[in-house]
């Protein structure tokens, strides 16, 4: 006699129940989610004895951004007059859309949909649409699909519900098989997720790490190192923009597509381009919502402790415009990237250790292992030979924090773990523009008192190739180091979290892809 294990004994009836419910048309649901104010907002309001303003801020944010079940940007009167609607990225910005895609980009999205829905399109063509069970991650598409199915005369005939339109015109208006196939092909190949669709996908794929409001505080977040990104400051590390600008759509798309190496952030290439772009839209909504929340606390409360209505829309539009201006800060190297040579790498080693230019070794260490003296904290008043402070975890105490308040250590450049990408252009961007949200500074446009670039382009590429060589297995050690480049208390060092970020624009420019 076979005895079922307890777990299996429970699983079989549970599975049968699930199949039964699905057969009855039951769809699993979840409790309603709610956006919440950040801990920083609540603490700031409490400190100023303004906790009573919290519900006003929550109400304003819901008006301008909706809820997790029904997210939407508020279309201001001026935007409506101009035909601009931030909720519909795929449509022209003068025709009730966001105007964020060129015709070529949209063609690529539709082509991606043909691949993503290849099975469904094949079933439609074969007259087997009944085998399509719906679209769990896309509520709006799911609704459109079932409405279409119900309007198909073939469905009505199979269900025994009658024929076509009644003679008096009051019956259901049904469509033919040809019309059904044409419409089904259109809604699948031209699918672009609504914010509601993307919110549902975010709930299934992202919320457990990044949290309902995008605060990096999902139920699994505490078990991850590094912690998931908190979107609400509008700060993203791995971009192709300078001047601490907000990320472009291409930057967020790249991160979602490829993931972040060395972290729990996975690639989402298993989804279509449209679905990934939809996630970009929703992540951006969470980030903009967080920025508006922070600014309302700082600038929109009057002397009587009330939220100023006129300041709400001003703040909303101002933050949105910062995101729209991201393309203006995009940069790439407009020239031929020099090939790595022993001479160029040797020159890069000199710059790496030179306190008057790169000064990289002060934090990254002589051999690039992230152990430079300037990266760590020391006892107050200690001399230059004093050891660094040691934390409870037995590790040296970091001298820096990132913009989210977490201790941060320089990257060990000898490991092949460039979180945003290890191509030369990726490393170039991290050195040139720094890493947003971290102490890693931008040195690409820094100039001396005489107006000369601290690191001219030819030296920048030498430094890039040297840094890359450290992770390529070469045994490089910097020959000549200036004493003040890695002094025990050198505060001019550059602590960073990571180097790198892939970017489609630069790939096209340099590699012809």
MARDO-775459 format. One record per residue (C-alpha): x, y, z. Coordinates in nm, 3 decimals, padded with zeros to 5 digits. Each point is the difference from the previous one (the first is absolute). Layout:
rec c1 X; c2 Y; c3 Z
...
# end
This chain:
rec c1 00.000; c2 00.000; c3 00.000
rec c1 00.130; c2 00.341; c3 -00.091
rec c1 -00.028; c2 00.272; c3 00.261
rec c1 00.005; c2 00.360; c3 -00.108
rec c1 00.238; c2 00.231; c3 00.181
rec c1 -00.193; c2 00.275; c3 00.188
rec c1 00.119; c2 00.275; c3 -00.232
rec c1 -00.097; c2 -00.199; c3 -00.310
rec c1 -00.328; c2 -00.107; c3 00.155
rec c1 -00.087; c2 00.368; c3 00.038
rec c1 00.135; c2 00.098; c3 -00.341
rec c1 -00.214; c2 -00.234; c3 -00.208
rec c1 -00.340; c2 00.120; c3 00.131
rec c1 00.122; c2 00.361; c3 -00.012
rec c1 00.103; c2 -00.042; c3 -00.361
rec c1 -00.332; c2 -00.161; c3 -00.085
rec c1 -00.182; c2 00.289; c3 00.168
rec c1 00.203; c2 00.256; c3 -00.199
rec c1 -00.082; c2 -00.180; c3 -00.326
rec c1 -00.367; c2 -00.015; c3 00.094
rec c1 -00.012; c2 00.371; c3 00.081
rec c1 00.178; c2 00.089; c3 -00.323
rec c1 -00.247; c2 -00.215; c3 -00.189
rec c1 -00.282; c2 00.199; c3 00.158
rec c1 00.152; c2 00.325; c3 -00.118
rec c1 00.136; c2 00.095; c3 00.342
rec c1 00.302; c2 00.233; c3 -00.010
rec c1 00.226; c2 00.034; c3 00.305
rec c1 00.009; c2 00.346; c3 00.151
rec c1 00.206; c2 00.181; c3 00.260
rec c1 -00.075; c2 00.255; c3 00.267
rec c1 00.008; c2 00.362; c3 -00.112
rec c1 00.341; c2 00.160; c3 00.035
rec c1 00.058; c2 00.353; c3 00.122
rec c1 00.274; c2 00.252; c3 -00.064
rec c1 00.147; c2 00.126; c3 00.325
rec c1 00.206; c2 00.300; c3 00.102
rec c1 00.368; c2 -00.067; c3 00.060
rec c1 00.148; c2 -00.028; c3 00.347
rec c1 00.203; c2 00.313; c3 -00.077
rec c1 -00.318; c2 00.195; c3 -00.078
rec c1 -00.175; c2 -00.115; c3 00.316
rec c1 00.306; c2 00.076; c3 00.214
rec c1 00.039; c2 00.348; c3 -00.151
rec c1 -00.366; c2 00.083; c3 00.060
rec c1 00.013; c2 -00.129; c3 00.358
rec c1 00.314; c2 00.198; c3 00.074
rec c1 -00.172; c2 00.321; c3 -00.109
rec c1 -00.323; c2 -00.093; c3 00.179
rec c1 -00.174; c2 -00.030; c3 -00.338
rec c1 -00.121; c2 -00.360; c3 00.013
rec c1 -00.352; c2 00.125; c3 -00.071
rec c1 00.115; c2 00.095; c3 -00.352
rec c1 00.080; c2 -00.362; c3 -00.089
rec c1 -00.359; c2 -00.083; c3 -00.112
rec c1 -00.003; c2 00.314; c3 -00.217
rec c1 00.321; c2 -00.108; c3 -00.171
rec c1 -00.132; c2 -00.353; c3 -00.049
rec c1 -00.318; c2 00.141; c3 -00.153
rec c1 00.191; c2 00.229; c3 -00.234
rec c1 00.227; c2 -00.284; c3 -00.113
rec c1 -00.298; c2 -00.224; c3 -00.069
rec c1 -00.157; c2 00.276; c3 -00.209
rec c1 00.315; c2 00.042; c3 -00.210
rec c1 00.117; c2 -00.363; c3 -00.020
rec c1 -00.295; c2 -00.225; c3 00.078
rec c1 00.023; c2 -00.325; c3 00.194
rec c1 00.185; c2 -00.330; c3 -00.053
rec c1 -00.325; c2 -00.143; c3 -00.140
rec c1 -00.067; c2 00.296; c3 -00.229
rec c1 00.320; c2 00.203; c3 -00.050
rec c1 -00.007; c2 00.304; c3 -00.227
rec c1 00.176; c2 00.332; c3 -00.041
rec c1 -00.238; c2 00.292; c3 00.033
rec c1 -00.029; c2 00.180; c3 -00.333
rec c1 00.018; c2 00.370; c3 00.083
rec c1 -00.211; c2 00.252; c3 -00.190
rec c1 00.305; c2 00.140; c3 -00.178
rec c1 00.107; c2 -00.350; c3 -00.105
rec c1 -00.351; c2 -00.079; c3 -00.124
rec c1 -00.008; c2 00.322; c3 -00.202
rec c1 00.332; c2 -00.097; c3 -00.162
rec c1 -00.116; c2 -00.355; c3 -00.070
rec c1 00.260; c2 -00.142; c3 00.240
rec c1 -00.096; c2 -00.303; c3 00.210
rec c1 00.277; c2 -00.166; c3 00.205
rec c1 -00.211; c2 -00.315; c3 00.044
rec c1 00.025; c2 -00.098; c3 -00.366
rec c1 00.371; c2 -00.006; c3 -00.081
rec c1 -00.049; c2 -00.165; c3 -00.337
rec c1 -00.216; c2 00.272; c3 -00.155
rec c1 00.121; c2 00.337; c3 -00.139
rec c1 00.035; c2 00.277; c3 00.258
rec c1 -00.234; c2 00.226; c3 -00.193
rec c1 -00.268; c2 -00.267; c3 -00.037
rec c1 -00.085; c2 -00.098; c3 00.357
rec c1 00.324; c2 -00.190; c3 00.051
rec c1 00.345; c2 00.022; c3 00.151
rec c1 00.193; c2 -00.003; c3 -00.329
rec c1 00.284; c2 -00.210; c3 00.137
rec c1 00.064; c2 -00.227; c3 -00.298
rec c1 00.101; c2 00.053; c3 -00.360
rec c1 -00.172; c2 -00.199; c3 -00.274
rec c1 00.303; c2 -00.228; c3 -00.022
rec c1 -00.011; c2 -00.066; c3 00.375
rec c1 -00.370; c2 -00.082; c3 -00.016
rec c1 00.060; c2 -00.236; c3 -00.292
rec c1 00.256; c2 -00.182; c3 00.214
rec c1 -00.252; c2 -00.027; c3 00.285
rec c1 -00.269; c2 -00.141; c3 -00.229
rec c1 00.250; c2 -00.249; c3 -00.144
rec c1 00.086; c2 -00.108; c3 00.353
rec c1 -00.371; c2 -00.054; c3 00.068
rec c1 -00.022; c2 -00.233; c3 -00.300
rec c1 00.268; c2 -00.217; c3 00.162
rec c1 -00.148; c2 00.026; c3 00.350
rec c1 -00.350; c2 -00.095; c3 -00.118
rec c1 00.110; c2 -00.246; c3 -00.268
rec c1 -00.199; c2 -00.286; c3 00.157
rec c1 -00.316; c2 00.207; c3 00.040
rec c1 00.020; c2 00.133; c3 -00.354
rec c1 00.044; c2 -00.352; c3 -00.133
rec c1 -00.303; c2 -00.125; c3 00.195
rec c1 -00.214; c2 00.288; c3 -00.129
rec c1 00.098; c2 -00.079; c3 -00.357
rec c1 -00.078; c2 -00.369; c3 00.052
rec c1 -00.342; c2 00.081; c3 00.142
rec c1 00.096; c2 -00.127; c3 00.345
rec c1 -00.042; c2 00.320; c3 00.201
rec c1 -00.171; c2 -00.196; c3 00.277
rec c1 00.341; c2 -00.135; c3 00.099
rec c1 00.111; c2 00.354; c3 00.094
rec c1 -00.070; c2 00.031; c3 00.373
rec c1 00.054; c2 00.373; c3 00.033
rec c1 00.284; c2 00.230; c3 00.100
rec c1 00.072; c2 -00.009; c3 00.372
rec c1 00.262; c2 00.277; c3 00.006
rec c1 -00.204; c2 00.241; c3 -00.214
rec c1 -00.349; c2 00.074; c3 00.139
rec c1 -00.092; c2 00.252; c3 -00.270
rec c1 00.110; c2 -00.237; c3 -00.277
rec c1 -00.188; c2 -00.281; c3 00.174
rec c1 -00.317; c2 00.209; c3 00.006
rec c1 00.037; c2 00.093; c3 -00.368
rec c1 00.062; c2 -00.363; c3 -00.093
rec c1 -00.310; c2 -00.139; c3 00.172
rec c1 -00.217; c2 00.281; c3 -00.138
rec c1 00.122; c2 -00.091; c3 -00.346
rec c1 -00.062; c2 -00.371; c3 00.056
rec c1 -00.355; c2 00.070; c3 00.120
rec c1 -00.069; c2 00.208; c3 -00.311
rec c1 00.109; c2 -00.278; c3 -00.238
rec c1 -00.291; c2 -00.177; c3 -00.169
rec c1 00.189; c2 -00.329; c3 00.021
rec c1 00.014; c2 00.027; c3 00.379
rec c1 -00.373; c2 00.064; c3 00.018
rec c1 -00.069; c2 -00.302; c3 -00.221
rec c1 00.223; c2 -00.224; c3 00.214
rec c1 -00.178; c2 00.119; c3 00.313
rec c1 -00.340; c2 -00.041; c3 -00.157
rec c1 -00.090; c2 00.361; c3 00.066
rec c1 -00.144; c2 00.091; c3 -00.337
rec c1 00.107; c2 00.134; c3 -00.333
rec c1 00.077; c2 00.350; c3 -00.114
rec c1 -00.174; c2 00.331; c3 00.057
rec c1 -00.376; c2 -00.022; c3 00.036
rec c1 -00.208; c2 00.165; c3 -00.271
rec c1 -00.111; c2 00.281; c3 00.227
rec c1 00.366; c2 00.080; c3 00.078
rec c1 -00.039; c2 -00.049; c3 00.373
rec c1 00.196; c2 -00.322; c3 00.026
rec c1 00.376; c2 -00.045; c3 00.039
rec c1 00.207; c2 00.134; c3 -00.288
rec c1 00.220; c2 -00.293; c3 -00.095
rec c1 00.301; c2 -00.012; c3 -00.230
rec c1 00.101; c2 -00.256; c3 -00.258
rec c1 00.295; c2 -00.239; c3 00.017
rec c1 00.201; c2 00.220; c3 -00.237
rec c1 -00.070; c2 00.310; c3 00.209
rec c1 00.084; c2 -00.189; c3 00.319
rec c1 00.337; c2 -00.112; c3 -00.133
rec c1 00.082; c2 00.349; c3 -00.125
rec c1 -00.090; c2 00.163; c3 00.333
rec c1 00.179; c2 -00.270; c3 00.204
rec c1 00.318; c2 00.048; c3 -00.201
rec c1 -00.023; c2 00.374; c3 00.050
rec c1 -00.047; c2 00.003; c3 00.378
rec c1 00.284; c2 -00.249; c3 00.049
rec c1 00.261; c2 00.140; c3 -00.238
rec c1 -00.081; c2 00.363; c3 00.097
rec c1 -00.012; c2 -00.070; c3 00.372
rec c1 00.153; c2 00.263; c3 00.225
rec c1 -00.075; c2 -00.042; c3 00.371
rec c1 -00.202; c2 00.255; c3 00.188
rec c1 00.130; c2 00.115; c3 00.335
rec c1 -00.256; c2 -00.233; c3 00.153
rec c1 00.147; c2 -00.293; c3 -00.196
rec c1 00.350; c2 00.096; c3 00.106
rec c1 -00.104; c2 00.043; c3 00.363
rec c1 -00.123; c2 -00.360; c3 -00.002
rec c1 00.323; c2 -00.121; c3 -00.158
rec c1 00.197; c2 00.201; c3 00.256
rec c1 -00.202; c2 -00.165; c3 00.278
rec c1 00.086; c2 -00.344; c3 -00.129
rec c1 00.364; c2 00.057; c3 -00.097
rec c1 00.141; c2 00.293; c3 00.198
rec c1 -00.199; c2 00.081; c3 00.314
rec c1 00.154; c2 -00.273; c3 00.216
rec c1 00.334; c2 00.184; c3 -00.019
rec c1 -00.084; c2 00.363; c3 -00.081
rec c1 -00.320; c2 00.034; c3 00.204
rec c1 -00.344; c2 00.134; c3 -00.088
rec c1 00.112; c2 00.364; c3 -00.011
rec c1 00.342; c2 -00.069; c3 -00.152
rec c1 00.188; c2 00.056; c3 00.326
rec c1 00.225; c2 -00.306; c3 -00.031
rec c1 -00.182; c2 -00.140; c3 00.302
rec c1 -00.181; c2 -00.306; c3 -00.132
rec c1 -00.031; c2 -00.313; c3 00.218
rec c1 00.319; c2 -00.156; c3 -00.141
rec c1 00.207; c2 00.320; c3 00.002
rec c1 00.161; c2 -00.051; c3 00.341
rec c1 00.158; c2 -00.325; c3 -00.118
rec c1 00.178; c2 00.159; c3 -00.296
rec c1 00.343; c2 00.161; c3 -00.027
rec c1 00.015; c2 00.249; c3 -00.157
rec c1 -00.347; c2 00.118; c3 00.094
rec c1 -00.258; c2 00.051; c3 -00.278
rec c1 -00.015; c2 00.347; c3 -00.147
rec c1 -00.223; c2 00.257; c3 00.167
rec c1 -00.148; c2 00.184; c3 -00.300
rec c1 -00.157; c2 00.283; c3 00.198
rec c1 00.298; c2 00.235; c3 -00.014
rec c1 00.014; c2 -00.016; c3 -00.379
rec c1 00.364; c2 -00.111; c3 00.027
rec c1 00.120; c2 -00.282; c3 -00.223
rec c1 00.364; c2 -00.102; c3 -00.021
rec c1 00.052; c2 -00.164; c3 -00.335
rec c1 -00.088; c2 00.253; c3 -00.266
rec c1 00.148; c2 00.170; c3 -00.304
rec c1 -00.069; c2 00.352; c3 00.123
rec c1 00.216; c2 00.254; c3 00.178
rec c1 -00.060; c2 00.277; c3 00.253
rec c1 -00.203; c2 -00.234; c3 00.226
rec c1 -00.289; c2 00.017; c3 -00.245
rec c1 -00.298; c2 -00.232; c3 00.023
rec c1 00.035; c2 -00.320; c3 -00.202
rec c1 -00.121; c2 -00.020; c3 -00.356
rec c1 -00.250; c2 -00.261; c3 -00.112
rec c1 00.288; c2 -00.182; c3 -00.172
rec c1 00.193; c2 -00.019; c3 00.329
rec c1 -00.285; c2 -00.157; c3 00.193
rec c1 -00.086; c2 -00.232; c3 -00.290
rec c1 00.359; c2 -00.122; c3 -00.007
rec c1 00.008; c2 -00.074; c3 00.372
rec c1 -00.331; c2 -00.186; c3 -00.012
rec c1 00.105; c2 -00.194; c3 -00.309
rec c1 00.346; c2 -00.103; c3 00.118
rec c1 -00.025; c2 00.014; c3 00.378
rec c1 00.285; c2 00.110; c3 00.224
rec c1 00.291; c2 -00.238; c3 00.022
rec c1 00.100; c2 -00.106; c3 00.349
rec c1 -00.339; c2 00.092; c3 00.151
rec c1 -00.342; c2 -00.161; c3 00.036
rec c1 -00.132; c2 00.218; c3 -00.285
rec c1 -00.073; c2 -00.249; c3 -00.283
rec c1 -00.030; c2 00.059; c3 -00.375
rec c1 -00.357; c2 00.022; c3 -00.131
rec c1 00.078; c2 -00.091; c3 -00.360
rec c1 -00.255; c2 -00.282; c3 00.019
rec c1 -00.266; c2 00.269; c3 -00.035
rec c1 -00.080; c2 00.200; c3 -00.313
rec c1 00.140; c2 00.345; c3 -00.066
rec c1 -00.349; c2 00.143; c3 00.057
rec c1 -00.023; c2 -00.159; c3 00.344
rec c1 00.346; c2 00.125; c3 00.099
rec c1 -00.083; c2 00.351; c3 -00.120
rec c1 -00.319; c2 -00.024; c3 00.204
rec c1 00.207; c2 -00.079; c3 00.309
rec c1 00.214; c2 00.304; c3 -00.082
rec c1 -00.318; c2 00.209; c3 -00.002
rec c1 -00.109; c2 -00.134; c3 00.337
rec c1 00.341; c2 00.025; c3 00.167
rec c1 00.014; c2 00.359; c3 -00.120
rec c1 -00.344; c2 00.068; c3 00.150
rec c1 00.121; c2 -00.134; c3 00.337
rec c1 00.317; c2 00.208; c3 -00.020
rec c1 -00.180; c2 00.321; c3 -00.095
rec c1 -00.260; c2 -00.061; c3 00.268
rec c1 00.280; c2 -00.036; c3 00.257
rec c1 00.174; c2 00.316; c3 -00.113
rec c1 -00.323; c2 00.199; c3 00.010
rec c1 -00.068; c2 -00.132; c3 00.350
rec c1 00.341; c2 00.114; c3 00.122
rec c1 -00.037; c2 00.345; c3 -00.158
rec c1 -00.348; c2 00.051; c3 00.144
rec c1 00.138; c2 -00.050; c3 00.349
rec c1 00.283; c2 00.244; c3 -00.065
rec c1 -00.174; c2 00.274; c3 -00.197
rec c1 -00.380; c2 -00.028; c3 -00.002
rec c1 -00.106; c2 00.042; c3 00.364
rec c1 -00.094; c2 00.351; c3 00.108
rec c1 00.066; c2 00.174; c3 00.333
rec c1 -00.335; c2 -00.121; c3 00.133
rec c1 00.091; c2 -00.362; c3 -00.061
rec c1 -00.218; c2 -00.054; c3 -00.306
rec c1 00.086; c2 -00.139; c3 -00.340
rec c1 00.004; c2 00.279; c3 -00.261
rec c1 -00.227; c2 -00.115; c3 -00.290
rec c1 00.175; c2 00.207; c3 -00.268
rec c1 00.338; c2 -00.142; c3 00.097
rec c1 -00.113; c2 -00.357; c3 -00.060
rec c1 -00.043; c2 00.033; c3 -00.376
rec c1 00.308; c2 00.219; c3 -00.030
rec c1 00.208; c2 -00.265; c3 00.174
rec c1 -00.154; c2 -00.277; c3 -00.209
rec c1 00.075; c2 00.172; c3 -00.330
rec c1 00.349; c2 00.104; c3 00.111
rec c1 00.100; c2 -00.357; c3 00.090
rec c1 -00.150; c2 -00.136; c3 -00.322
rec c1 00.199; c2 00.252; c3 -00.205
rec c1 00.323; c2 -00.115; c3 00.165
rec c1 -00.069; c2 -00.349; c3 -00.124
rec c1 -00.091; c2 00.124; c3 -00.347
rec c1 00.330; c2 00.190; c3 -00.018
rec c1 00.208; c2 -00.315; c3 00.049
rec c1 00.079; c2 -00.034; c3 -00.372
rec c1 00.175; c2 00.337; c3 00.009
rec c1 00.259; c2 -00.145; c3 00.240
rec c1 00.073; c2 -00.311; c3 -00.207
rec c1 00.365; c2 -00.027; c3 -00.098
rec c1 00.222; c2 -00.231; c3 -00.199
rec c1 00.354; c2 00.002; c3 -00.131
rec c1 -00.007; c2 00.143; c3 -00.350
rec c1 00.317; c2 -00.149; c3 -00.139
rec c1 00.199; c2 -00.316; c3 -00.050
rec c1 00.063; c2 -00.192; c3 00.319
rec c1 00.374; c2 -00.074; c3 00.022
rec c1 00.098; c2 -00.364; c3 00.031
rec c1 00.160; c2 -00.121; c3 00.319
rec c1 00.378; c2 -00.023; c3 -00.025
rec c1 00.264; c2 -00.065; c3 00.266
rec c1 00.108; c2 00.363; c3 -00.030
rec c1 -00.354; c2 00.132; c3 00.039
rec c1 -00.066; c2 -00.226; c3 00.300
rec c1 00.326; c2 00.114; c3 00.161
rec c1 -00.106; c2 00.362; c3 -00.048
rec c1 -00.334; c2 -00.085; c3 00.160
rec c1 00.181; c2 -00.144; c3 00.301
rec c1 00.181; c2 00.330; c3 00.050
rec c1 -00.326; c2 00.196; c3 -00.014
rec c1 -00.167; c2 -00.247; c3 00.236
rec c1 00.258; c2 00.080; c3 00.267
rec c1 00.053; c2 00.368; c3 -00.071
rec c1 -00.160; c2 00.215; c3 00.271
rec c1 -00.014; c2 00.297; c3 -00.239
rec c1 -00.214; c2 -00.179; c3 -00.261
rec c1 -00.168; c2 -00.335; c3 00.052
rec c1 00.080; c2 -00.049; c3 00.368
rec c1 -00.182; c2 -00.333; c3 -00.035
rec c1 00.243; c2 -00.196; c3 00.218
rec c1 -00.085; c2 00.206; c3 00.307
rec c1 -00.326; c2 -00.193; c3 00.025
rec c1 00.041; c2 -00.295; c3 -00.236
rec c1 00.346; c2 -00.086; c3 00.129
rec c1 00.333; c2 -00.046; c3 -00.175
rec c1 -00.110; c2 -00.320; c3 -00.170
rec c1 -00.365; c2 00.101; c3 -00.043
rec c1 -00.139; c2 -00.232; c3 00.265
rec c1 -00.215; c2 00.264; c3 00.168
rec c1 00.230; c2 00.028; c3 00.299
rec c1 00.133; c2 00.354; c3 -00.030
rec c1 00.048; c2 00.176; c3 00.333
rec c1 -00.232; c2 00.289; c3 -00.086
rec c1 -00.293; c2 -00.241; c3 -00.025
rec c1 -00.011; c2 -00.065; c3 00.374
rec c1 -00.079; c2 00.189; c3 00.320
rec c1 00.265; c2 00.067; c3 00.266
rec c1 -00.012; c2 00.106; c3 00.365
rec c1 -00.032; c2 00.376; c3 00.045
rec c1 00.337; c2 00.165; c3 00.035
rec c1 00.193; c2 -00.316; c3 -00.090
rec c1 00.331; c2 00.031; c3 -00.182
rec c1 00.057; c2 -00.130; c3 -00.350
rec c1 00.121; c2 -00.339; c3 00.122
rec c1 -00.311; c2 -00.074; c3 00.209
rec c1 -00.207; c2 -00.301; c3 -00.104
rec c1 -00.349; c2 00.047; c3 -00.139
rec c1 -00.300; c2 -00.042; c3 00.224
rec c1 -00.145; c2 -00.351; c3 00.007
rec c1 -00.376; c2 -00.055; c3 00.001
rec c1 -00.204; c2 -00.263; c3 00.183
rec c1 00.015; c2 -00.220; c3 -00.309
rec c1 00.381; c2 -00.006; c3 00.021
rec c1 00.034; c2 00.210; c3 -00.313
rec c1 00.169; c2 00.336; c3 -00.027
rec c1 -00.249; c2 00.284; c3 00.041
rec c1 -00.076; c2 00.181; c3 -00.324
rec c1 00.079; c2 00.368; c3 -00.027
rec c1 -00.296; c2 00.054; c3 -00.230
rec c1 -00.374; c2 -00.052; c3 -00.032
rec c1 -00.206; c2 -00.006; c3 -00.316
rec c1 -00.300; c2 00.229; c3 -00.053
rec c1 -00.227; c2 -00.260; c3 00.158
rec c1 00.197; c2 00.010; c3 00.324
rec c1 00.177; c2 -00.335; c3 -00.040
rec c1 00.374; c2 -00.054; c3 00.061
rec c1 00.182; c2 -00.028; c3 -00.330
rec c1 00.338; c2 -00.141; c3 -00.094
rec c1 00.209; c2 00.049; c3 -00.315
rec c1 -00.031; c2 -00.267; c3 -00.265
rec c1 00.261; c2 -00.274; c3 -00.009
rec c1 00.105; c2 00.058; c3 -00.359
rec c1 00.183; c2 -00.331; c3 -00.026
rec c1 -00.330; c2 -00.189; c3 00.006
rec c1 -00.199; c2 -00.036; c3 -00.320
rec c1 -00.302; c2 00.150; c3 00.161
rec c1 -00.072; c2 00.332; c3 -00.167
rec c1 -00.362; c2 00.022; c3 00.098
rec c1 -00.118; c2 00.209; c3 -00.292
rec c1 00.232; c2 -00.135; c3 -00.269
rec c1 00.366; c2 -00.067; c3 -00.064
rec c1 00.048; c2 00.140; c3 -00.352
rec c1 00.251; c2 00.282; c3 -00.037
rec c1 -00.282; c2 00.252; c3 -00.067
rec c1 -00.174; c2 -00.109; c3 00.321
rec c1 00.311; c2 00.062; c3 00.210
rec c1 00.064; c2 00.325; c3 -00.188
rec c1 -00.344; c2 00.126; c3 00.099
rec c1 00.049; c2 -00.086; c3 00.367
rec c1 00.328; c2 00.190; c3 00.011
rec c1 -00.123; c2 00.290; c3 -00.214
rec c1 -00.340; c2 00.058; c3 00.167
rec c1 00.046; c2 -00.171; c3 00.336
rec c1 -00.261; c2 -00.224; c3 00.156
rec c1 -00.316; c2 00.175; c3 00.106
rec c1 -00.090; c2 -00.058; c3 00.365
rec c1 00.354; c2 -00.095; c3 00.101
rec c1 00.322; c2 00.185; c3 00.092
rec c1 00.152; c2 -00.095; c3 -00.338
rec c1 00.050; c2 00.345; c3 -00.160
rec c1 -00.022; c2 00.113; c3 -00.360
rec c1 00.347; c2 00.090; c3 -00.127
rec c1 -00.059; c2 00.016; c3 -00.374
rec c1 -00.059; c2 00.375; c3 -00.009
rec c1 00.213; c2 00.099; c3 00.301
rec c1 00.260; c2 00.265; c3 -00.083
rec c1 00.313; c2 00.136; c3 00.160
rec c1 00.041; c2 00.362; c3 00.110
rec c1 00.155; c2 00.061; c3 -00.342
rec c1 -00.312; c2 -00.127; c3 -00.177
rec c1 00.149; c2 -00.331; c3 -00.114
rec c1 -00.188; c2 -00.326; c3 00.038
rec c1 00.124; c2 -00.192; c3 00.303
rec c1 -00.023; c2 -00.318; c3 -00.206
rec c1 -00.004; c2 00.067; c3 -00.376
rec c1 -00.169; c2 -00.254; c3 -00.227
rec c1 00.318; c2 -00.184; c3 -00.093
rec c1 00.082; c2 -00.049; c3 00.367
rec c1 -00.362; c2 -00.089; c3 00.077
rec c1 00.022; c2 -00.297; c3 -00.234
rec c1 00.336; c2 -00.098; c3 00.146
rec c1 -00.165; c2 -00.008; c3 00.342
rec c1 -00.296; c2 -00.195; c3 -00.139
rec c1 00.224; c2 -00.268; c3 -00.149
rec c1 00.205; c2 -00.025; c3 00.319
rec c1 -00.312; c2 -00.045; c3 00.213
rec c1 -00.131; c2 -00.261; c3 -00.243
rec c1 00.333; c2 -00.180; c3 00.004
rec c1 -00.026; c2 -00.043; c3 00.376
rec c1 -00.298; c2 -00.229; c3 -00.046
rec c1 00.140; c2 -00.178; c3 -00.305
rec c1 00.241; c2 -00.212; c3 00.202
rec c1 00.307; c2 00.213; c3 -00.057
rec c1 00.232; c2 00.042; c3 00.302
rec c1 00.038; c2 00.377; c3 -00.001
rec c1 00.146; c2 00.194; c3 00.286
rec c1 00.043; c2 00.375; c3 -00.008
rec c1 00.369; c2 00.077; c3 -00.012
rec c1 00.029; c2 00.351; c3 00.132
rec c1 -00.252; c2 00.128; c3 00.253
rec c1 -00.014; c2 00.346; c3 00.148
rec c1 -00.011; c2 -00.012; c3 00.377
rec c1 -00.295; c2 00.235; c3 00.016
rec c1 -00.195; c2 -00.211; c3 -00.250
rec c1 -00.072; c2 -00.263; c3 00.260
rec c1 00.065; c2 00.169; c3 00.332
rec c1 -00.179; c2 -00.133; c3 00.304
rec c1 -00.238; c2 00.298; c3 00.018
rec c1 -00.017; c2 00.115; c3 -00.361
rec c1 -00.353; c2 00.136; c3 -00.033
rec c1 00.043; c2 00.072; c3 -00.371
rec c1 -00.051; c2 -00.364; c3 -00.091
rec c1 -00.283; c2 -00.138; c3 -00.208
rec c1 -00.216; c2 -00.264; c3 00.169
rec c1 -00.227; c2 -00.175; c3 -00.251
rec c1 -00.252; c2 -00.276; c3 -00.009
rec c1 00.054; c2 -00.126; c3 -00.350
rec c1 00.112; c2 00.075; c3 -00.352
rec c1 -00.190; c2 -00.050; c3 -00.317
rec c1 -00.329; c2 00.007; c3 -00.185
rec c1 -00.088; c2 -00.129; c3 -00.342
rec c1 -00.169; c2 00.245; c3 -00.232
rec c1 -00.170; c2 -00.068; c3 -00.329
rec c1 00.081; c2 00.343; c3 -00.144
rec c1 00.372; c2 -00.037; c3 00.058
rec c1 -00.004; c2 -00.359; c3 -00.127
rec c1 -00.154; c2 00.119; c3 -00.324
rec c1 00.255; c2 00.279; c3 -00.025
rec c1 00.310; c2 -00.207; c3 00.066
rec c1 -00.082; c2 -00.354; c3 -00.101
rec c1 -00.244; c2 00.054; c3 -00.282
rec c1 -00.263; c2 -00.232; c3 00.147
# end
